[in-house]
């Protein structure tokens, strides 16, 4: 089976925040960086946050900040 088969990538939504932070310590070998990924990011930077899912299971995420997106918010 191809590991990337059936993976859907979409923009993150505020409702994804809890799911993302819940897997962070496990995925990063116990390192708890959950306080650095605030729910407000999923509101204001939703154009540059990506969630990867396979059959509704979270398999990856990317949180990024785009200066252009930030300027649109001003």
C-alpha positions in Angstrom: 0.0 0.0 0.0 1.2 3.5 -0.9 1.6 5.5 2.4 0.3 8.7 0.8 -2.7 6.9 -0.8 -6.1 8.4 0.1 -4.6 11.3 2.1 -6.7 14.5 1.9 -5.0 17.8 2.6 -7.1 20.8 3.4 -6.9 24.1 5.2 -7.2 24.0 8.9 -10.3 25.2 10.8 -10.7 26.4 14.4 -12.3 23.1 15.1 -9.1 21.3 14.2 -7.1 22.9 17.0 -7.8 20.5 19.8 -7.1 17.5 17.6 -3.8 18.9 16.4 -2.5 19.8 19.9 -3.6 16.4 21.3 -1.2 14.5 19.1 1.8 16.9 19.4 3.5 15.4 22.5 3.2 11.8 21.1 4.3 12.7 17.6 7.3 14.7 19.0 8.5 12.1 21.5 7.1 13.7 24.6 8.1 17.2 23.7 5.2 19.4 24.7 5.0 22.4 22.4 1.2 22.6 22.6 1.3 26.1 24.1 3.0 27.4 21.0 0.1 26.5 18.8 -2.8 28.7 19.8 -6.4 28.3 18.7 -6.4 31.9 17.5 -3.9 30.8 14.8 -6.5 28.5 13.3 -8.8 31.6 13.0 -6.5 34.2 11.6 -4.0 32.1 9.7 -6.4 29.4 8.3 -5.2 30.1 4.8 -1.7 28.9 5.7 -2.6 26.0 8.1 -2.9 22.6 6.6 -4.4 19.4 7.9 -3.7 16.0 6.4 -6.3 13.2 7.0 -6.8 9.6 5.9 -10.4 8.4 6.5 -11.0 11.2 9.0 -7.8 10.3 11.0 -5.3 13.1 11.5 -2.0 12.0 9.8 -0.2 15.4 9.6 -0.4 19.1 9.9 1.5 22.3 9.0 1.1 25.6 10.9 2.6 28.5 9.1 2.3 32.2 8.9 2.1 34.2 5.7 2.9 37.9 5.8 0.4 38.5 3.0 -2.3 36.8 4.9 -1.4 38.9 7.9 -1.7 42.1 5.9 -5.2 41.1 4.8 -6.2 41.0 8.4 -5.2 44.6 9.1 
